[in-house]
Amino acid sequence: MALGVLLDKTIKVIHSYGEKSYRATPERLVGAVRFSAKRITEEEKQSPKQPNFNTATVQFLTEEVLLAAENTLLNYLTQIKTIRKSLWEIKFLQKTLEVDGQKYKLWGGPDTLEIGDDGLPEIIDYKSRQDIAKGKQYMDMDLMPKMYTLLMAEDLLKNGHKKARFKVKFWQDPLDESFALEYDLENLLEIEDNFKERIRKINTNKQFDFCLMQYCEACNSPKSEEYVAELESIGYSLG
């Protein structure tokens, strides 16, 4: 996990320097790995939320992981030869869906938004897998592409893009471009309805548990007991 998080952070840092990065050699860009590791550590310490998403990563940023990230990045950049340019930096994304009178939030986001060779915006989710064959075999190319495309659609449409491509890029197999799907951003109603139906199915289960993840706002909130009471008032029970 730490290797993937570090590499994903590194590609974002590389894109943040724009043309300076795009003109640099792979050997020079590898230096972004340790800079990114330092930034992850600093962000973890400075976050008002403790623990947070980076908390689970920082403890595993060992010298061994840093070296592995440097070698993986060097191999990746050497093989692809040219970094596709970023359209803009992706922040945390949210979309509200109304289902049977209740509002639900989809949230998250891909790693980068890059310009494809044909000029089409590419919504990129980078993946690190030790067993690359197994990783490809079980890669979700149904829910994940739909989710990220739905989250990105509004901003892309506002910027004049009517179509986009979702793509998974594997750090350990840089030249594989086969995990890709194209979407008409003006015709996503079917995808939105699909998520609404999934939410309805989830709601048929009236028992719930806390996920207890370190960075989960609900589980770590001082108001968690209030949340439980609110859910119980509308028919749910804590399992």
C-alpha positions as CSV (number, residue, x, y, z in Angstrom):
1,M,0.0,0.0,0.0
2,A,2.7,2.5,1.0
3,L,4.5,2.0,-2.3
4,G,1.4,2.7,-4.3
5,V,0.5,5.8,-2.3
6,L,4.0,7.2,-2.6
7,L,4.1,6.6,-6.4
8,D,0.7,8.2,-6.8
9,K,1.8,11.2,-4.8
10,T,5.0,11.4,-6.8
11,I,3.2,11.6,-10.2
12,K,1.0,14.4,-8.9
13,V,4.1,16.3,-7.7
14,I,5.7,15.8,-11.1
15,H,2.6,17.2,-12.9
16,S,2.5,20.2,-10.5
17,Y,5.8,21.5,-12.0
18,G,4.4,21.4,-15.5
19,E,6.7,21.9,-18.4
20,K,9.8,21.8,-16.2
21,S,8.9,18.2,-15.4
22,Y,7.9,17.3,-18.9
23,R,11.3,18.4,-20.2
24,A,13.3,16.6,-17.5
25,T,15.1,13.3,-17.8
26,P,13.7,10.2,-16.0
27,E,16.9,10.2,-13.8
28,R,16.1,13.7,-12.6
29,L,12.4,13.1,-12.0
30,V,13.2,10.2,-9.7
31,G,14.3,12.8,-7.1
32,A,10.6,13.6,-6.8
33,V,10.1,10.3,-4.8
34,R,11.9,11.5,-1.7
35,F,10.4,14.9,-2.0
36,S,6.9,13.3,-2.1
37,A,7.7,11.1,0.9
38,K,8.7,14.2,2.9
39,R,5.5,16.0,1.8
40,I,3.3,13.0,2.9
41,T,5.0,13.1,6.3
42,E,4.5,16.8,6.7
43,E,0.9,16.7,5.6
44,E,0.2,14.0,8.1
45,K,1.7,16.1,10.9
46,Q,0.0,19.3,9.9
47,S,-3.5,17.8,9.4
48,P,-6.0,18.9,12.1
49,K,-7.5,15.4,11.7
50,Q,-5.5,12.8,13.7
51,P,-5.3,10.1,12.6
52,N,-5.8,10.8,8.9
53,F,-5.4,9.2,5.5
54,N,-1.6,9.6,5.6
55,T,-1.2,8.2,9.1
56,A,-1.4,4.6,7.8
57,T,1.2,5.3,5.2
58,V,3.9,7.3,7.1
59,Q,5.0,4.4,9.3
60,F,5.8,2.3,6.2
61,L,7.9,4.9,4.3
62,T,11.1,3.0,5.0
63,E,14.3,3.2,3.0
64,E,13.4,0.0,1.4
65,V,10.1,1.4,0.2
66,L,11.8,4.6,-1.0
67,L,14.3,2.7,-3.1
68,A,11.6,0.5,-4.5
69,A,9.6,3.6,-5.5
70,E,12.6,5.1,-7.2
71,N,13.4,2.0,-9.2
72,T,9.7,1.5,-10.2
73,L,9.4,5.2,-11.3
74,L,12.6,5.1,-13.2
75,N,11.5,2.0,-15.1
76,Y,8.1,3.5,-15.7
77,L,9.4,6.8,-17.1
78,T,12.1,5.1,-19.2
79,Q,9.5,2.9,-20.9
80,I,6.8,5.5,-21.6
81,K,9.5,8.0,-22.8
82,T,7.0,11.0,-22.7
83,I,4.8,12.1,-19.8
84,R,1.3,13.0,-20.9
85,K,0.5,16.5,-19.8
86,S,-1.9,17.2,-17.0
87,L,-5.1,19.3,-17.7
88,W,-5.4,20.4,-14.0
89,E,-4.8,19.1,-10.5
90,I,-7.6,17.0,-9.1
91,K,-8.9,17.8,-5.7
92,F,-11.2,15.8,-3.5
93,L,-14.5,15.3,-5.4
94,Q,-18.1,14.9,-4.3
95,K,-21.4,14.3,-6.0
96,T,-24.8,14.3,-4.2
97,L,-27.4,11.8,-5.4
98,E,-31.0,12.0,-4.2
99,V,-32.6,8.5,-3.7
100,D,-36.2,8.1,-2.5
101,G,-36.1,11.5,-0.8
102,Q,-32.7,11.0,0.9
103,K,-29.4,12.6,-0.1
104,Y,-26.3,10.5,-0.5
105,K,-22.7,11.5,-1.4
106,L,-20.3,9.8,-3.7
107,W,-16.8,10.9,-2.9
108,G,-13.2,10.3,-3.9
109,G,-11.3,10.9,-7.1
110,P,-8.7,9.5,-9.5
111,D,-5.0,10.3,-9.4
112,T,-4.6,12.6,-12.4
113,L,-6.3,14.1,-15.4
114,E,-4.1,13.9,-18.4
115,I,-4.3,14.6,-22.2
116,G,-4.4,11.5,-24.3
117,D,-2.5,11.2,-27.5
118,D,-5.7,11.9,-29.4
119,G,-6.4,15.0,-27.3
120,L,-9.2,13.3,-25.3
121,P,-9.1,14.0,-21.5
122,E,-7.9,10.8,-19.7
123,I,-9.1,10.2,-16.1
124,I,-6.2,8.2,-14.8
125,D,-6.1,5.9,-11.8
126,Y,-2.5,4.5,-11.2
127,K,-2.2,1.1,-9.6
128,S,0.8,-0.6,-8.0
129,R,0.7,-4.4,-7.9
130,Q,3.3,-6.9,-6.8
131,D,1.6,-9.7,-8.7
132,I,0.7,-7.8,-11.9
133,A,-1.1,-10.7,-13.6
134,K,-3.3,-11.2,-10.6
135,G,-3.9,-7.5,-10.3
136,K,-5.1,-7.2,-13.8
137,Q,-7.3,-10.3,-13.5
138,Y,-9.2,-8.8,-10.6
139,M,-9.2,-5.1,-11.7
140,D,-12.5,-3.5,-11.3
141,M,-13.4,-2.0,-14.7
142,D,-17.1,-1.6,-13.9
143,L,-17.8,0.4,-10.8
144,M,-14.5,2.3,-10.5
145,P,-14.6,3.8,-14.0
146,K,-18.2,4.8,-13.7
147,M,-17.6,6.3,-10.2
148,Y,-14.6,8.5,-11.2
149,T,-16.1,9.5,-14.5
150,L,-19.3,10.6,-12.8
151,L,-17.3,12.6,-10.2
152,M,-15.2,14.3,-12.9
153,A,-18.0,14.9,-15.4
154,E,-19.2,18.3,-14.2
155,D,-15.8,20.0,-14.2
156,L,-14.9,18.5,-17.6
157,L,-18.2,19.7,-19.2
158,K,-17.7,23.2,-17.7
159,N,-14.3,23.2,-19.5
160,G,-15.8,22.2,-22.8
161,H,-15.0,18.5,-22.9
162,K,-17.9,16.4,-24.0
163,K,-16.1,13.0,-23.9
164,A,-13.5,11.5,-21.7
165,R,-11.5,8.3,-21.3
166,F,-11.1,6.5,-18.0
167,K,-7.8,4.5,-17.8
168,V,-6.0,2.4,-15.3
169,K,-2.2,2.7,-15.6
170,F,0.0,0.1,-13.9
171,W,3.3,1.2,-12.4
172,Q,4.8,-2.2,-13.0
173,D,3.6,-2.5,-16.6
174,P,3.9,1.0,-18.1
175,L,3.0,0.2,-21.7
176,D,-0.3,-1.5,-21.1
177,E,-3.0,0.8,-22.4
178,S,-5.7,-1.8,-22.5
179,F,-7.6,-0.9,-19.3
180,A,-9.5,2.0,-20.8
181,L,-13.1,3.0,-21.4
182,E,-14.6,6.0,-23.1
183,Y,-17.6,7.9,-21.9
184,D,-20.0,10.5,-23.4
185,L,-20.1,13.0,-20.5
186,E,-23.5,14.4,-21.7
187,N,-25.1,11.0,-21.4
188,L,-24.3,9.7,-17.9
189,L,-27.9,9.3,-16.7
190,E,-27.8,5.5,-17.0
191,I,-24.6,5.4,-14.8
192,E,-26.2,7.8,-12.3
193,D,-29.3,5.6,-12.1
194,N,-27.0,2.5,-11.6
195,F,-25.5,4.1,-8.5
196,K,-29.0,5.0,-7.2
197,E,-30.1,1.4,-7.6
198,R,-26.9,0.2,-5.8
199,I,-27.8,2.6,-2.9
200,R,-31.3,1.2,-2.8
201,K,-29.9,-2.3,-2.5
202,I,-27.5,-1.3,0.3
203,N,-30.4,0.3,2.1
204,T,-32.3,-3.0,2.3
205,N,-29.8,-4.0,4.9
206,K,-30.9,-2.3,8.1
207,Q,-27.9,-3.3,10.2
208,F,-24.6,-1.4,10.1
209,D,-21.2,-1.4,11.7
210,F,-18.5,1.2,12.0
211,C,-15.6,0.7,9.6
212,L,-13.2,1.7,12.3
213,M,-10.6,3.0,9.8
214,Q,-8.1,5.3,11.3
215,Y,-9.0,8.2,9.0
216,C,-12.8,7.8,8.9
217,E,-14.4,11.0,10.1
218,A,-17.6,9.3,11.2
219,C,-15.9,6.6,13.3
220,N,-13.6,9.0,14.9
221,S,-16.1,11.8,15.4
222,P,-17.1,12.9,19.0
223,K,-20.6,12.9,17.6
224,S,-20.5,9.2,16.6
225,E,-23.2,8.3,19.2
226,E,-25.4,11.0,17.8
227,Y,-25.0,9.5,14.3
228,V,-26.0,6.1,15.7
229,A,-29.1,7.6,17.3
230,E,-30.1,9.3,14.1
231,L,-29.8,6.1,12.1
232,E,-31.7,4.1,14.7
233,S,-34.5,6.7,14.5
234,I,-35.1,5.9,10.8
235,G,-35.0,2.1,11.2
236,Y,-31.4,1.1,11.3
237,S,-29.6,-0.9,14.0
238,L,-26.0,-1.2,15.0
239,G,-24.9,-4.8,14.3
